[in-house]
Amino acid sequence: MVDQNLPPLAPFNNGSSQVSEAFSQKKEEGGSDFSSLANLISDLDRRLRTLEERYSNLRKKIQLSDQSVIENERTFLKEIRGVNEEVLELKRTMNDFSEKILAFGAEMQGTAKKQDVKVIEKYLLFWSPQNFVTRNELREYLRANKVRLIHPRADDEDPGSTA
């Protein structure tokens, strides 16, 4: 991950060449050795602090990114669970619907077909049941014409007559 806000790192010298140069200069110059060595240590300390600060900043950014990823993962998992529950509910609904359609189809097989209804309609038109005589109408007709049945049934007998 490259951060545009950070300054570029200074070229890395392990410092041993500068330290050895400082010691060699010490032998040659005498008194200024200590100040050059102090400057060198001060420079190394400054560079070390800069690197530590950069490292700390990077660690904080990575930690923040990790927390964000974890939070997003939790959110996505909740959404996925919700979608899965909805899918299961839709499957249940589809199964119920399918069972009802199958039951309806089985029930429809037991009903009369259009052709059967037309045949019955033709018979009814042929017979004209609206012109049939009811039992009561027949009894009244027979009484009015004074016709007696030879073998009347028990339910056809007149309650007031003794046959």
C-alpha positions in Angstrom: 0.0 0.0 0.0 1.6 3.3 -1.1 0.8 6.4 0.8 1.1 9.6 -1.2 1.4 11.8 1.9 4.5 10.2 3.3 7.9 11.7 2.3 10.3 9.3 0.5 12.6 7.3 2.7 16.2 8.5 2.9 18.8 6.1 1.3 19.7 3.5 3.9 23.2 3.3 5.0 23.9 0.9 7.7 25.9 3.6 9.4 29.0 1.5 9.8 30.8 3.3 6.9 29.9 6.7 8.4 31.0 5.6 11.9 34.2 4.2 10.6 34.8 7.4 8.7 34.1 9.4 11.8 36.6 7.4 13.8 39.2 7.7 11.0 38.6 11.5 11.0 39.0 11.5 14.8 42.4 10.1 14.5 43.3 12.6 11.9 41.7 15.7 13.3 41.7 15.2 17.0 39.1 17.5 18.7 36.3 17.7 16.1 35.8 14.0 16.2 33.5 14.1 19.0 31.2 16.7 17.4 31.0 14.9 14.1 30.2 11.6 15.9 27.6 13.4 18.0 26.1 14.9 14.7 26.1 11.4 13.2 24.3 9.9 16.2 21.9 12.7 16.2 21.2 12.2 12.5 20.7 8.5 13.0 18.4 9.1 16.0 16.3 11.6 13.9 16.1 9.0 11.0 15.1 6.3 13.5 12.4 8.4 15.0 11.1 9.3 11.5 11.0 5.6 10.6 9.3 4.7 13.8 6.7 7.4 13.3 6.0 6.1 9.7 5.8 2.6 11.0 3.3 3.7 13.7 1.2 5.6 11.1 1.1 2.6 8.8 0.2 0.3 11.7 -2.7 2.6 12.6 -3.9 2.8 9.0 -3.7 -1.0 8.7 -5.6 -1.4 12.0 -8.3 1.0 10.8 -8.6 -0.8 7.5 -8.8 -4.2 9.3 -11.6 -2.9 11.5 -13.4 -1.5 8.5 -13.1 -4.9 6.7 -14.4 -6.7 9.8 -17.3 -4.4 10.1 -18.2 -4.7 6.4 -17.9 -8.5 6.7 -20.4 -8.5 9.6 -22.8 -6.3 7.6 -22.5 -8.5 4.6 -23.1 -11.7 6.6 -26.2 -10.2 8.1 -27.5 -9.2 4.7 -26.7 -12.7 3.3 -28.5 -14.3 6.2 -31.5 -12.1 5.5 -31.5 -13.0 1.8 -31.1 -16.7 2.6 -34.2 -16.5 4.9 -36.1 -14.7 2.2 -35.1 -17.4 -0.3 -36.2 -20.2 2.1 -39.5 -18.4 2.6 -40.0 -18.2 -1.2 -39.2 -21.9 -1.5 -41.8 -22.7 1.1 -44.3 -20.5 -0.6 -43.5 -22.1 -4.0 -43.9 -25.6 -2.5 -47.3 -24.7 -1.0 -48.4 -23.2 -4.3 -47.2 -26.3 -6.2 -49.1 -28.6 -3.8 -52.3 -26.5 -4.2 -52.0 -26.6 -8.0 -51.5 -30.4 -7.9 -54.6 -30.7 -5.6 -56.6 -28.4 -7.9 -55.6 -30.5 -10.9 -56.6 -33.7 -9.2 -59.9 -32.1 -8.2 -60.5 -30.9 -11.8 -60.0 -34.4 -13.1 -63.0 -35.5 -11.0 -65.3 -32.8 -12.6 -67.4 -33.2 -15.7 -65.9 -32.2 -19.0 -67.6 -29.7 -21.3 -68.7 -32.5 -23.7 -70.3 -34.4 -20.8 -72.3 -31.3 -19.7 -73.5 -30.8 -23.3 -74.8 -34.4 -23.4 -76.7 -33.9 -20.2 -78.0 -30.6 -21.5 -79.3 -32.3 -24.6 -81.1 -35.0 -22.5 -82.7 -32.3 -20.3 -83.9 -30.5 -23.3 -85.3 -33.7 -24.7 -87.1 -34.7 -21.5 -88.3 -31.3 -20.6 -88.5 -31.9 -16.8 -90.3 -28.6 -16.3 -93.3 -30.3 -17.8 -93.2 -33.3 -15.4 -96.0 -33.7 -12.9 -95.3 -33.7 -9.2 -96.8 -36.3 -6.8 -99.2 -33.8 -5.3 -100.4 -32.7 -8.7 -101.0 -36.3 -9.7 -102.9 -37.0 -6.5 -105.1 -33.9 -7.1 -105.7 -35.0 -10.7 -106.6 -38.6 -9.6 -109.0 -37.3 -6.9 -110.6 -34.9 -9.3 -111.1 -37.6 -11.8 -112.0 -40.1 -9.1 -109.5 -42.7 -10.2 -108.4 -45.3 -7.6 -105.2 -47.1 -7.7 -105.3 -50.9 -7.5 -102.3 -51.3 -5.2 -101.6 -48.0 -3.6 -98.4 -47.6 -1.8 -98.4 -46.7 1.9 -97.0 -43.2 1.4 -99.4 -42.5 -1.5 -102.6 -43.3 0.5 -104.7 -40.5 1.6 -104.7 -40.2 5.4 -108.4 -39.5 5.5 -109.5 -42.4 3.3 -109.8 -46.0 4.2 -109.0 -48.1 1.2 
